[in-house]
Structures are given as C-alpha cells and as structure tokens.
C-alpha cells in the first residue's frame, strides 16, 4: 500500500500550555479539529489521562462531544478510554449517547492501562483488584450492552453499531483484537520497539468477524513538520520536554521550544528519550515525506494517526497541513 492510499488521522492529547489554561486548550482543540476536517483527516481521537496537569482530556467522552459539536463530518473518538477505570455500563451509556447525538461519527477505542499513577487509579476505581486478565471480560460485557444481551439495558447504547477498537503498546491487545476480529491501533508514538512484533502478531492471528473481514491496523506516529528541518527540530523540543516530564515524574505544562535540549536533559535522559521517541518524524516537507514513506512501508499501516505536540498553535496547524499535503500528493 502506498502512502497516498493510506488513511490519516489525528490523536490530540489536548495539551495545556505553559502560561495557558485548560479552557485555552479546548479552544485550540476545536480549531485543530475543524482544520483537520477541512484537510481530509479521517478521524480525530483524544486520550484518557488523569492527574496530569499538562493533558486536559481526562473526561474523554465530554471532550469528544465538544469536538463533534464543532465539526460535521470527521469521525471523533477515544484513543482511548481506559476501560478498567470504568464500569462497562457507564461507557456503553456515554458512547451510546454520543453515537445518538452524532450518528455514524463516533469511534470507541479501548485500552487496559490506567492512564495514570497507582494512587490516582485507586481514586478512579476505588480498588486495584482488577487484573489484565479481566479486560476481555470487561470488553465482552461492554459489547453485550450494545448488542442487548445483558439483563440491564444501556439506553442510549443498545442496538447501536459503534466501532470498537483495541489499543495497545505491546502484544496483549494485538492478540486479543486478532482473536476477536477487531481493528487494532498501536501506540508506536511512545512504544516504537514493540511496533513490528505487535503488528505481526495481530495480522498472523487475525480471525475474521462479522464486524471485520480482514485485519485493519492503525499506527500512532509523532510528526513535527515545518518549512525547514531546523525549525521542525526546534518545535519538537516541546514534545521532548513533555516526555522528559514523564521520566522525571514532574507536573510541568507543555513547554515552549528551546534552542538546545542538551541544556535541559542529562546524557542518560537523552539516551532513554531518543529510544522512546525513536519513531518520531521531524523535518521539512521533503524530509517528512521520505520518513513517512519509509514508516508506512515498514509497518504496512492501513491508517496513520498523527500526534503533534507543538506549543505554538499556528505551527501546529501548519504541521498538520504539511502532512495532509503529503498524504494527498499523487
């Protein structure tokens, strides 16, 4: 499959910028979603995170409603909802409501990680007795609400055909989505080393279902595009600082770009982050085109989900425009 035959989408973490507020972040998200819709992006997803001041998408279903309300055609969804944090009935009702309000536009991407630290996970779940092995049962319960197979009924929700995706950064969800015949989204943007193993596992073990006849893999990728390589590399330092905050367990907001990251990180931190961000694509249009072509050829992704943690909004919008131009070139 060529790059021009590959669908392209957006993953927005709704970053909160240094010197700005979450309200500003949601305004930026609205603007980016409308921009992405005009540029032909297929879907616009947001991710559930908690106790992270730099990410404003914690109430993911509410954020999805905000974006769907301010757009008209682009698919909107979760990338993802962390199912173990919630009762499946609640998710069925929330996404049933969204799909009722915005027909044929809502995606439900599901993950099994907490999306936060252990203390916050306990505040969300009230206990930490759930295990990874419980996830398939939680997923089945959720599906049964949509299919009307539970004694308790999800209204709205029951009878709605809402696409469910499994998200992963390792082999667990790859294997489960293959077994159940579901589309699979892999988080290569923060777990590049596991990309090929997980995708191979998914494709080799895929069993067709009434929802999906053949495997469909979407792959997340960090992209920072600008008019020159130098400008893009500077813009990308905001993303590097965001990952550095995770390594250091600090609560900083998304920082402006800096001229020299060597003044910010230690050599050990640099090595760790270069490995974690190893699949990132940064550069001018020509540089990004070549790297995207290589990435798509290596992963054979059916769809690319672009993540761009860029501090300046105009530069962020421009980066997504460059990517769309590349994807649409003949």
Steps between C-alpha positions, in 0.01 A plus 500: 500500500634842405499800730234663282266202554543516878243674715627766740357614832574713808570410862464808718613483863340844556825636645489780756768753415727681740333834565160380376193325646297187416237732353764622254585138420143413405484805275820382329351153468186636335711696253723202421203267454334737255833539319546119484150456362569749222829323420336159458616325817287190564456516877586713803572311819575610856653296780407443864766611747461597866696705752707650217471881503643518147218290349139622507320200344424314825120511447544347156134454407428865583800613293377286209160669519668842487690410182207324334277801568744736327560276195266329256663210313824384664472192722566577868599252766714380785857398464416375743266450790677295768226244558621365837446849646127480430194282531430368148137613536613862545711486184214339307267781608754777435592382153144399426403860574781633280406270213137605532590869493756458219392201286767305309778723632606350835786252560566320827867419546574300815816451703570295811767718667392742774626807315635632826688414820391233748362742761282673240393164359375406845309828525336418166428133560468502882712183506781351294382140492442496125766320298601500133322165472171673589511723193350244255206449737448876534511533122245221455268662754526832315428337164201322649349832606514623141358171375220486760624175652510617864204506739586863575446718197720786383279783377619665281741235378308180444470412133760752381785389276791696649841399364717365782877504468756347732806710576834367607871557548588131533374162385202453735244713314650400165423137575156572646389722211619234256311230686179706501532633145525866604700794365824565687679827576864483607673776700824518306528866599617395846581129459692473170702191593187286528338617178594227255456214745152614596389563142633164384321327787174678415512420130618142531233405753211702364165320490228660284185614680162637399649847563829462312596255225873571497751664735501879523793663678537864593838617628567811707800708398647826628536752218634853520513664158607853414641699210858401587666213683649743750165657586338158542778376723457800727120457512551135594681598820159567661410136445838390632448705813154346546649150498778619731230606747373140501849364559557742787145467634456875496172682438610772259268626229599478133808720469604739223773369270863551595814549293702220658356196678847411628454785746179337624559124520785287630687262267314207656163665454591586143582138418177374659282753322668452164410133527140570604455767234698305243216480249432874507499673162635854511594730217407696190236378256753306295662345808164406649382351170800270476472392865124444476545289187763291678285468813193396302699248295645345817173483692260450206254704705149534362475833679745739665395692810710814525600640840649850498587649838579851378485803729414771247149456356577642156803273471285206614234570237770544236658167592173315448452686169841382378415140591164522320668643192746210498225240542302647211782539250477275195 
